[in-house]
Amino acid sequence: MDDNSKLLEQIPGILEVQRLNLTNEMKKTLGQKISKKAHLNQKKIFAYKIMYNVLGKKIAGYIAEPKMGKNLPCIISNRGGSRDFGAISLSNYL
């Protein structure tokens, strides 16, 4: 299955779409155990960072979708929080 970067770019309001791949820097941040899981999951999912506009501010969101199958769900995480409260950070997922 091809990734949906081009499709996502066509959605009104989406400013940028970046396909995410596991980098060495991410592996260091995640640690060995989580990096191993992330590497295995990378074979099963596409992950994207999207940027969109809300009241004149650029907001980041993240999408994870399965690579195989039809009509499968995806996960969209775009909770920016209020200052440091509720913002997306690596610690939310470890």
Buried (B, 14 or more C-beta within 10 A) or exposed (E): EEBBEEEBEEEEEBEEBBEBEBEEEBBEEBEEEBBEEBEEEBEEBBBBEBEBEEEEEEBBBBBBBBEEEEEEEEEEEEEEEEEEEEEBEEEEEE
